[in-house]
Amino acid sequence: VFAGDDPHEVASFAITGAAVDFDRFYASTARRTLAVAYALTGSWADAEDLVQDAYADAHRRWDRVGTYDDPAAWVRRAVTNRSASRWRRLGREVRALTRVSARAARTTSEPEVQDAQFWSAVATLPGRQRAVVVLIYVDDLSIEQAATRLGCAEGTVKTHLSRARLALHALLDDERTGPQR
Amino acid sequence: MIDLDDRERTIDQRARLAAAGLQRAVAQRPMRNVPERTPQRYGLMIGAVCVMLLVVSGLYGIAQRDGGVADDPDAPVVWTIGGLPSTWPVGSVRRETGDPSNSQNGTDFAVYGTPAAPEGPVIVLDRATGFDRQPADRIGVQGIVETTAGDRALVLGDDAAGRRLAWVQIGQRWIAFVGSGVADQSMSSFAAALTLDPAGVPSIAAAAVPDAMTLLASGPYPAVAPTLWVGLLGQDGVEPTVTLDFVDAATEQGVALSQTRTIGADLAVLSVFVSSRQQVTVAGGPAWSVAMDEMGLRAIVWRRNDTTLLLASSTMTADQLVALADTVRPARADELSEDGEATGATALPETEQPASTDAPQGTDPSPDTLPDASPPAGAIAVDSDFTPTRTERSPNEVTLSGQLAGKPTFAIDFLSVAGQVQVSPHLSATDRSLGTWYVDPTSTEQPIMTFGTDGAAPIAVVTDDPLAASLQIVSSAGQRYTLTLTAASAHPDIRFTGMVLSGAHLVSATLLDADGRPIGPVLTRP
């Protein structure tokens, strides 16, 4: 269970619907959403951007979103969707920011992520595979739930997951062993 | 050799460990604190409610007194709609200034739009915004350029100094624009894209800069300190200068450029604008273009005549924005290639084509080519190689068709039915040698969209992205294109998982070649 993620809170959302206070919703779900976003992007900055955008959207539509059975799923889905388009531009922005970051004051200390290499590899996967990996391992969804979230068949999720694992194995193995001549 | 199961199992175990590590890292990470902003947000909400009450009471009062004026001189200026409009144009705006001596009382102005409610749209110009301080008799209000589903409106006018004023309503929120030579279409598109609260509107006074355009906005977003960076470049032929207006969400006060902001919690604020920008660009009019500096940082450049508006990437700091602005100067018409790309010394360095969800590249910025403020009528073809036609048969039914020179002729019908948009692609090649063209139902390039497998029209399209979708078009010979479709706003009747490409909301389409390069922008709705 993520810090701040109280399953009872989530349950109460389902019960109280529109009456759910957005602040409570944010406080109780944001960390888990951030984890999903980080796993999708491999970057805290981009993850926070995604999370913020998603919650901003939720806030704007809270009259409706707040009535959903699981508003957090809505937000995480928004994060997943946004990450797909965001990823396209991420590479060059990261490169650019890497160059300019030397000039920028570092005001926050980033918590180190164990096995960041793994998430970096995840971030290079095709969008659907990346989403499946994140939903299964980070959002802790079942195959069935992931299929529902992604709007596809369970078999499709299994296929993407299998391909993602193989791709990750190849990526991480290459990094471990170096390029083969 | 490791067999398949072993490899998957290895990754499965590592993924679970990595996920656990990620949970710990997230738990340690300081989160932006929403409750701390609650008072401000609630204050703004209360303010919004007050404004609404003023609107209602003002409307009621106007209705009751049959054209009279408000008794309270401090009451907000209220614009009301004449008649019950249903389509373009929808009626007129009647101005009531609250000042019995004001000659503008009762003045009607044309209104365009499609209000969602009989009583809307209603434009409220609060005295606190400073708008009303303009000489009322010298402001030529041109009307509401666009109102869609009642969620936004745009009023344009020129003040005494010749600056174009634009007020954008999004829900109960307002954003003020001030600029010179503002293209209606661009502003309208921009307005449609923004979802910011105009808490920073009082700083409109900062826009009193000749030949300047200022956009100031902030809002009570959760976990957000809304901030907007605007780079302003000078006139053509003049060494570019940059004016930054920075509205601190906490204080709602402008912050001087010299006050360098550190990268911290406020950084993400700018990403609100990133979202907006993404929409801005896809909805952009001919005067909009996307550019990237040599570092790959993105910016939106609005250019027309001698004014360039630079809207910076969310990832920029003030210093970076200034640095970028220094690299960008307004492109003159003679520096534009036929397809509208900036060239020459003042061209924007281009390192890569924009992503499919971004704007089409800039087109001829000549004022002559800019659509006027009248309602859209059919297609706006802006590229000789791609001449689409948009036919709107009803608010929920639209056909996008066109012919790509030497390529297939296509027609795509969008029909919004019960919360889902049905897409009926019809592709054919006038030249038989081009083979058969069809929408690729197997494409995985655009995971936001899936197609039915039978290929029969109509094909139900499901997309998770509320604002964009793409069609993969492929020929039997393997030629492949991507038609990217974008909407200005989500369909009000469709949940987030649904579609938005109904006729009233489809705003643009861009055809990309197999390498992702746009083949001419398409403006389907100004």
Contacts between the chains, C-beta under 8 A, distances in Angstrom:
chain1	res1	chain2	res2	distance
A	2	B	23	5.6
A	2	B	26	6.3
A	2	B	27	6.7
A	3	B	23	7.7
A	3	B	26	7.1
A	3	B	27	3.5
A	4	B	27	7.6
A	4	B	31	7.3
A	22	B	34	7.6
A	22	B	222	6.3
A	23	B	34	4.7
A	23	B	35	5.3
A	23	B	38	6.0
A	23	B	222	7.3
A	26	B	34	4.6
A	26	B	222	5.3
A	26	B	223	6.4
A	27	B	31	7.9
A	27	B	34	6.2
A	27	B	35	7.0
A	30	B	31	5.6
A	30	B	32	8.0
A	30	B	223	7.1
A	31	B	26	4.9
A	31	B	27	6.6
A	31	B	29	7.6
A	31	B	31	6.3
A	32	B	26	7.5
A	34	B	26	5.4
A	34	B	29	7.1
A	34	B	31	7.3
A	35	B	19	7.9
A	35	B	22	5.2
A	35	B	23	6.2
A	35	B	26	4.5
A	38	B	22	6.4
A	38	B	25	7.8
A	38	B	26	7.1
A	39	B	19	7.6
A	39	B	22	6.3
A	44	B	29	7.4
A	45	B	267	7.1
A	45	B	268	7.8
A	45	B	315	7.5
A	48	B	268	4.9
A	48	B	271	7.8
A	49	B	268	5.7
A	49	B	271	3.8
A	49	B	274	6.7
A	49	B	314	6.7
A	51	B	223	8.0
A	52	B	32	7.8
A	52	B	221	7.7
A	52	B	223	5.9
A	52	B	224	6.0
A	52	B	268	4.8
A	52	B	269	8.0
A	52	B	271	5.6
A	52	B	272	7.0
A	53	B	271	6.0
A	53	B	272	7.0
A	53	B	274	7.4
A	53	B	275	4.9
A	55	B	221	7.9
A	55	B	222	5.2
A	55	B	223	6.1
A	56	B	195	7.7
A	56	B	221	4.8
A	56	B	222	6.7
A	56	B	224	6.3
A	56	B	272	5.9
A	56	B	275	7.4
A	57	B	275	8.0
A	57	B	496	8.0
A	59	B	221	6.2
A	59	B	222	4.9
A	60	B	171	7.9
A	60	B	195	6.3
A	61	B	496	7.3
A	64	B	495	7.3
A	65	B	496	7.4
A	74	B	496	6.2
A	77	B	464	6.5
A	77	B	496	7.6
A	77	B	497	7.6
A	78	B	496	7.1
A	80	B	464	7.7
A	81	B	448	6.3
A	81	B	464	4.4
A	81	B	465	5.3
A	84	B	447	6.3
A	84	B	448	6.2
A	84	B	465	7.8
A	85	B	278	7.4
A	85	B	355	6.3
A	85	B	356	7.9
A	85	B	357	4.9
A	85	B	465	7.2
A	85	B	468	7.3
A	88	B	355	4.1
A	88	B	356	7.7
A	89	B	298	6.8
A	89	B	355	5.7
A	92	B	292	7.5
A	92	B	296	3.6
A	92	B	351	6.9
A	92	B	352	6.5
A	93	B	296	6.2
A	93	B	297	6.9
A	93	B	298	7.3
A	93	B	313	7.3
A	93	B	315	5.7
A	95	B	296	6.0
A	96	B	295	3.9
A	96	B	296	4.0
A	96	B	297	5.2
A	96	B	315	7.8
A	97	B	315	5.9
A	99	B	295	6.2
A	100	B	295	6.6
A	100	B	317	7.9
A	100	B	320	5.8
A	103	B	319	6.9
A	104	B	263	5.3
A	104	B	317	5.9
A	105	B	262	5.2
A	105	B	263	6.7
A	106	B	263	7.6
A	107	B	262	4.8
A	107	B	263	5.9
A	107	B	264	4.4
A	108	B	30	7.7
A	108	B	263	7.8
A	108	B	264	5.9
A	108	B	265	7.9
A	110	B	29	7.8
A	111	B	25	4.4
A	111	B	26	7.8
A	111	B	28	4.3
A	111	B	29	5.0
A	112	B	25	6.6
A	113	B	21	6.0
A	113	B	22	5.7
A	113	B	25	4.4
A	114	B	17	7.3
A	114	B	18	6.6
A	114	B	20	7.7
A	114	B	21	2.6
A	114	B	22	7.3
A	114	B	24	7.0
A	114	B	25	7.0
A	115	B	14	7.0
A	115	B	17	6.5
A	115	B	18	4.2
A	115	B	21	5.6
A	118	B	14	6.0
A	118	B	15	6.9
A	118	B	18	4.2
A	119	B	18	6.4
A	119	B	22	7.0
A	126	B	444	7.1
A	126	B	447	7.8
A	127	B	447	4.8
A	128	B	444	6.4
A	128	B	447	4.4
A	131	B	447	7.5
A	133	B	15	6.7
A	136	B	15	7.9
A	137	B	15	4.4
A	137	B	16	6.3
A	137	B	18	7.4
A	137	B	19	4.4
A	138	B	19	5.2
A	138	B	22	6.4
A	140	B	19	7.8
A	151	B	450	7.1
A	151	B	462	6.0
A	151	B	464	7.0
A	151	B	497	7.2
A	152	B	450	7.0
A	162	B	8	6.4
A	165	B	7	6.9
A	165	B	8	4.2
A	165	B	11	4.2
A	165	B	12	6.5
A	165	B	15	7.9
A	166	B	4	7.1
A	166	B	7	6.1
A	166	B	8	6.7
A	166	B	11	7.8
A	168	B	11	4.8
A	168	B	15	7.6
A	169	B	7	4.3
A	169	B	8	7.4
A	169	B	10	6.3
A	169	B	11	5.1
A	172	B	11	7.6
A	172	B	14	7.5
